[in-house]
Amino acid sequence: MSDSAAPPPAPDERPGRCGALSPWARLGLLAAIVGGGVATVLACHPERLLAGGLPAGTPYGLAFLLFSAAYGLCTAAFVPRPVLSVAAGTLFGAQAGSVAALAGTVLGSAASFGLARLLGQKALRPLLRARWLKAADRQLSRHGFRSMLAVRLFPGVPFAAANYCAAVSRLGWTPFLLATALGSAPSTTAYVVAGSHAASPTSPAFMAAVAFIAVTGLAAVLVAWRRRGRALLAGGRRPS
């Protein structure tokens, strides 16, 4: 897929109440919303789903929709996606769990991206003064789809943090969401399959899923190590 041109900068003022707030007030509101979301998630103890399963008598379709929505909200509140994906596999099985987890992934990324774009972009863009920050901003703004796809395929990048950081750039909605859906699918499916077969850890499906997770994690470590080595050499030093 070819990258489209960077969208034009957002107008200085948007209609509605948020337009009356200063950029730093919007950033404070964003921090309060995210902090409130984290506190709410912690208070609800979502890990109980893994131990107790779905509440008795809950219709399957309703449980599926509620779980997808909760998955999205939890990712926006910095809950690790692997834990949620394993829960999806445990509760709904490999196929339905993968759909629920991917739907929640896209919902959560959209919520994070939208909040940060609306409330945090104006306050943070003037702070992009470091060379590497400017380079990352240019990469996301000009080559949004392939850059975001690489971020999603790289397992070492925190999901929620990537959402909020991408919103500060001029990356468009369509490449962001499409790259998120495509790039998150392999790892999400692997964790869901592992969760759905957790009761039989010697099964081929479980071992294949764990092997995929281990290989991609090792690849991420190797890539990060090589980049660190190149950065040190470029700075006139050799890695220890």
C-alpha positions, -999 to +999 in steps of 0.1 A: +000+000+000+014+034-010+016+061+016-006+091+010+006+126+014+006+140+049-027+156+058-028+193+063-022+207+098-053+208+120-069+242+123-059+262+153-094+262+168-121+235+167-157+241+175-170+230+208-159+234+244-124+220+238-117+249+215-120+273+244-093+255+264-056+264+261-033+236+248-019+229+282-053+228+297-063+202+271-031+182+279-040+183+316-075+171+307-060+142+287-038+132+316-068+132+339-089+111+316-061+085+311-054+085+348-091+080+356-092+052+331-063+034+347-078+038+382-112+024+369-096-006+353-076-014+385-107-010+406-127-034+383-101-062+385-104-075+350-081-104+358-111-121+375-124-130+341-094-154+337-103-172+370-141-170+370-150-168+333-181-150+320-210-143+345-235-170+344-265-163+321-248-137+300-258-140+263-229-150+241-233-121+217-236-095+244-206-109+262-186-107+229-195-071+224-189-061+260-155-079+260-144-061+228-154-027+243-137-035+276-106-047+257-104-014+239-108+007+271-082-014+289-056-010+262-062+028+263-056+026+300-022+009+295-033-027+303-009-050+285-026-064+254-011-099+257-030-104+290-062-093+273-056-115+243-050-146+264-083-138+282-101-136+248-088-170+239-098-185+273-133-170+271-142-173+235-119-198+218-093-192+191-116-179+162-141-158+181-114-147+206-092-134+177-120-114+163-129-099+197-093-091+205-086-075+171-119-055+174-108-043+208-074-035+196-087-012+169-113+004+192-086+010+219-062+025+194-089+048+180-099+060+215-063+067+224-054+083+191-086+105+191-081+117+227-045+126+222-051+142+189-079+164+203-064+172+236-026+168+235-014+176+200-012+213+202+006+213+236+032+187+226+041+195+190+060+227+200+082+204+222+094+183+193+128+200+193+152+171+197+166+157+164+154+122+169+119+134+178+117+156+147+129+126+126+102+103+141+076+130+135+086+134+098+086+096+093+051+092+108+038+123+090+052+114+055+051+076+056+023+069+080+011+035+070+044+017+066+059+034+097+029+025+119+028-011+104+064-015+115+056-003+150+027-027+153+048-057+140+076-049+164+066-065+198+088-044+219+069-011+214+042-004+241+008-004+224-008+025+243+023+047+243+026+043+205-011+054+201-006+085+221+027+094+205+014+088+170-014+113+176+011+141+181+023+137+145+003+145+114-005+108+107-039+104+093-067+083+107-070+058+079-034+047+077-032+046+115-062+023+119-054+001+089-018-004+100-029-011+135-054-038+123-029-055+100+002-052+121-014-063+153-031-094+138-002-119+140+008-113+176-028-109+188-038-142+172-008-160+187-017-149+222-054-158+217-045-192+204-022-197+234-050-187+258-076-210+241-053-240+244-038-232+278-054-262+293-034-285+270+001-270+269+015-300+249-010-295+220+005-285+186-015-253+185-003-241+219+033-249+212+031-232+178+017-201+193+043-200+221+071-206+195+058-177+174+057-154+204+092-164+214+107-160+179+092-126+174+103-115+208+138-126+202+138-109+168+128-077+184+156-079+209+181-086+182+169-056+161+170-033+191+205-045+199+218-039+164+203-005+163+219+004+196+252-008+183+249+013+152+240+044+172+270+039+195+293+034+165+279+065+149+287+085+181+323+074+180+320+046+206+319+009+205+292-011+223+305-029+254 
